């Protein structure tokens, strides 16, 4: 009986150390998931909306139709990223200064307002006004992912980081699927294409209310959290009382001279390059070479994103089992998953380049496998930012995401130079081959130099230590010099 009581007490103590199974940290991850879903719906609904606005016969003919050229439509579709890339770096400073609760509210609320105004602006200024609205929306949404990363770093204990991080970031895949499914239904309904923007505005507005009510910058500031969960989060992150009131200086020199940081920057830039090819150029290849109009079929358009959404949880289950059974270290786990999610799609891209119009089913299958395998990049390398530096994760995400999003602007230009004939399979093989090489070498760099070890420059007093050590070295040097003089 005594042994039984001892075991029960030990199990109870262990459970208390880990905190509640479902707690406020999971609520915060849910809010981040919904934030990404809401903003992605507003970001990606434009592809369906443009079709409905320029070809009313395919949706609801009771609403205005616009005769825009292909170039004008491409300006509308790409204009979001013109603004998006600009605010990545400033977002890192803003979230450090004001916290994620305030900063993440701003882009979502602004997106709600801009979405609601879009139909009026289009009726007044046509595609030019639409493009301006999209640029401004991109400026605001550039703040989102540094905030997401900063908030995850504050709320995710190492043991829960994979679950909370993967769940939050799976909102991108869910939002992509929802944008295609909802937008098409709304455009065909009595609301017509203007309803796409009104519904998007409503979704963002509802999220803002939830965030203001339930969101908190950190565990100690939450009015919903219990002491057990709060202590678990803070203790697991080795935070002392008053930690969140500190303003930890950024060790810029140490960051920009850190080899693991460059490995992370390279692997995420490779993802940006590959994403722009897989998401933006593959449909053009399938239309030109395979003679498929894949964008006209909602199932084909949404299938890769649905595969990514489902596979992200498959990767998560594997990671949980591998870590709980101690099959490998965290660094090995992340590199292994990232290798599958990079080198698998690299092989699939090369395979797609050898298909012709008689193999459309195989092409769709490979494109879906491509996207599904790539879903592991989140758990494979995005969360490494928090592993390496939880105290500076928002700023690091701003740098990595900002540089990584340069490539979606550049790769279409490169493709335009290479592919002069949309129906030329050889020219497309060059494009896919280059992307596969980028995938391969980006991950190879990560395998060799990447790590999940928390970096020395993440320490709260790192710069003070450097200053102290510098003074000590100077004093030692002076003492040695004086001793040499006396000896002489």
C-alpha positions, 0 to 999 in steps of 0.5 A: 500500500505504501508503494502504491501511494508513493507511485501515485504521489510521484505521478501527481508531482510529475503531472504538476511539473508538466502543467495541465494537459490542455491549457491556456498555452493551447488556447494561444496556439488556437488563436494563432492558428485562427489568425493565420486562417483569417489573414490567408483567406483575405490574402488568397481570395483574390485569385478567385475574385479576379476570375469572377470580376473578369468573367461574370458568366462563370459566377453571378452575372448580376454584378459588374464585370471588368475587362482587364488585360492579363498584365493588369490581372498579374499586377493585382495578383502580385501587388500584395507581395510588394508591400509584404516584403517591406514590413518584415524587418520593422515587425521584429522591432515592433513586436519586441517593443509592444508585444504580440497582442497589440502588434498582431491585432493591427494587421488583422484589423487593418485587413478587415477594413481594407477587405470591406472597402475593396468593392467600393475602391474597385468601382471607383478606380478599377484594377489600379485601386485594387492593386493599391489596396493589395499593396497596403494589405501586404504592408500590414500583413508583413507584421504577422509572422514575426508576431506569430513566432514571438508569441510561440516563443513566449508560450511554448515550453520545449516539450510542447513546442512541436505540437503548438508550433505545427498546429499554429502554422497549419493555419496557412494550409487550412487558410489556403484550402478555405480561401479556394472553397469559400470564395468560389461558393460566395462568388456564385451566391447572391452576394456575388464577388463583392461578398468574397471581400465582405465575408473575409472582413467579417472573419478577420473582425471576429478574430480581432474580438477573440484576440482582444478577449483571450490573447495575452503577451505571456503567461504571467500577464494572462488573467485566464491561466492558472498558477500551475500552468504558468509556473510550468511554462516559466520554469521550463524556459528557465525564466526568473521573476520579472523576465518579461519586463526586461528589454534584452538588447539584440547581439547583432554582431554575434547573430550575423557571425553565427554559422547556424544562423546562416544555415537557417537563413539559407534553408528558409531562403531555399524554401521561399524559392521553391514555394514560388515555383511550386505554387505559382509556376507549376499550374502554368506548366500544367496548362502550357505543357499538359494542356490542363486548365488546373485553376478552373477546377477547385478540387485540383487547386485545393488538393495540394494544400489539403495534402499539406494540411493533413501531412503536417499532422502526420509529421507531428505525430512522428516527431512526438513518438520519436522524441517520447521514445528518444529515438534521436536528438532534437537536432537529428529529428528536425534535420531528418524531417526537413530532408524528407520535406526538401529532397522528396519534393526535389525529386517530384519536381524533376519527375513532373518535368518529364510528363506530357499531356497523356499523363495528367493524372500522374502529374496531379498525383506528383504535385500533391505528393510534392506539397504533402512532403513539403509540409514537414518544413515547418517542424523541420526548420521553422521551429528551429528559430525558437530552439536556437533563440527564444529571446530573439525569435521574433527578430530572427523570424523577421530577418529570415522571412523578409529575405526568404520572401524576396525570391517569390518576387524574383523567380517569376522574372527568372522563369520569364527569361527561361520559358519563352514558349509555355508549351516547351517541356525542355524549358520547364525542365530547366526551371524545375531542375534549378528548383530541385538543385536549390532544394537539395543544396539548401537542405545540405547546408542545413544538415552540415551546419544547422543546429537546434542548440540554444545559442550563447548569444541568446542569453539575457546578459550576453552583451554584458558578459562580452563587455565584462570579459573584454574588460578582464582581458584588457586588465590581464593584458595590462598586468602582463605588460607591467610584469614584463616591464618589471622583469626587464 
